[in-house]
Amino acid sequence: EGATAPRESDPSFTVAQDRRMGRRRCYAINPLGYKWDHVNLTYKIVQFPSTLNKGDTERAIAAAFRMWSEVSPLGFRRLPPAQPADITIG
């Protein structure tokens, strides 16, 4: 009677309870604390998977960065592998 669902701010609330209640938690994992001080980010691809087509891989990566640009203030530009970049993919 009068029972309410536990709140995440309640110290007795557990992840198991959270899962049973049908909710998923989202986490932003950044263990080293890196942050960019700019929104126009650069990336470079230094190595491709040997089992995937290079062109398809390039298009998939570019599409992923376009999707991020559409939902965030970030912009992405690809650089040649020899240049320093904010993001290195390999």
KAJO-V685889 format. One record per residue. N is the residue number from 0. PHI is phi in degrees with one decimal (none if undefined). PSI is psi in whole degrees, 0 to 359 (none if undefined). D_CENTER is the distance of its C-alpha to the mean C-alpha in whole Angstrom. Layout:
((N & PHI & PSI & D_CENTER) (N & PHI & PSI & D_CENTER))
This chain:
((0 & none & 126 & 42) (1 & 70.3 & 10 & 40) (2 & -73.2 & 141 & 37) (3 & -120.3 & 161 & 34) (4 & -65.9 & 143 & 30) (5 & -64.4 & 150 & 29) (6 & -101.1 & 149 & 27) (7 & -64.9 & 337 & 23) (8 & -78.5 & 347 & 25) (9 & -75.3 & 124 & 28) (10 & -60.5 & 339 & 28) (11 & -86.5 & 354 & 30) (12 & -72.1 & 131 & 27) (13 & -117.6 & 162 & 25) (14 & -62.7 & 324 & 22) (15 & -60.4 & 317 & 24) (16 & -62.0 & 319 & 26) (17 & -59.6 & 317 & 23) (18 & -67.5 & 319 & 22) (19 & -63.8 & 331 & 26) (20 & -81.6 & 0 & 25) (21 & 81.5 & 18 & 23) (22 & -107.9 & 150 & 20) (23 & -113.1 & 139 & 16) (24 & -90.6 & 145 & 15) (25 & -112.0 & 135 & 11) (26 & -124.0 & 143 & 10) (27 & -106.4 & 109 & 8) (28 & -96.5 & 120 & 9) (29 & -143.1 & 71 & 10) (30 & -62.2 & 333 & 13) (31 & -94.3 & 355 & 15) (32 & 75.4 & 19 & 14) (33 & -66.4 & 139 & 13) (34 & -141.6 & 144 & 13) (35 & -90.6 & 145 & 14) (36 & -100.0 & 16 & 17) (37 & -147.7 & 163 & 17) (38 & -108.6 & 349 & 15) (39 & -96.3 & 94 & 16) (40 & -95.1 & 151 & 14) (41 & -112.1 & 153 & 15) (42 & -140.8 & 156 & 14) (43 & -139.1 & 150 & 17) (44 & -108.4 & 116 & 17) (45 & -101.0 & 343 & 19) (46 & -155.6 & 141 & 20) (47 & -108.9 & 150 & 20) (48 & -63.5 & 138 & 20) (49 & -71.6 & 341 & 24) (50 & -94.5 & 357 & 24) (51 & -120.2 & 151 & 22) (52 & -66.8 & 131 & 23) (53 & -60.2 & 315 & 22) (54 & -63.1 & 317 & 22) (55 & -63.9 & 321 & 20) (56 & -64.4 & 315 & 18) (57 & -59.3 & 316 & 18) (58 & -65.6 & 321 & 18) (59 & -65.9 & 318 & 15) (60 & -65.0 & 315 & 13) (61 & -60.8 & 319 & 14) (62 & -64.6 & 320 & 14) (63 & -63.0 & 316 & 10) (64 & -66.7 & 325 & 10) (65 & -61.8 & 318 & 13) (66 & -63.0 & 318 & 11) (67 & -61.4 & 320 & 9) (68 & -63.2 & 326 & 12) (69 & -70.5 & 335 & 14) (70 & -115.6 & 9 & 12) (71 & -146.3 & 170 & 11) (72 & -80.9 & 4 & 14) (73 & -84.0 & 145 & 12) (74 & -121.1 & 151 & 14) (75 & -131.1 & 138 & 14) (76 & -135.4 & 132 & 17) (77 & -82.8 & 139 & 17) (78 & -118.5 & 160 & 20) (79 & -63.9 & 153 & 22) (80 & -56.3 & 332 & 22) (81 & -77.1 & 342 & 24) (82 & -88.8 & 150 & 23) (83 & -69.5 & 142 & 21) (84 & -140.2 & 160 & 17) (85 & -68.1 & 324 & 14) (86 & -126.0 & 129 & 12) (87 & -114.0 & 127 & 14) (88 & -113.0 & 127 & 13) (89 & -163.3 & none & 16))
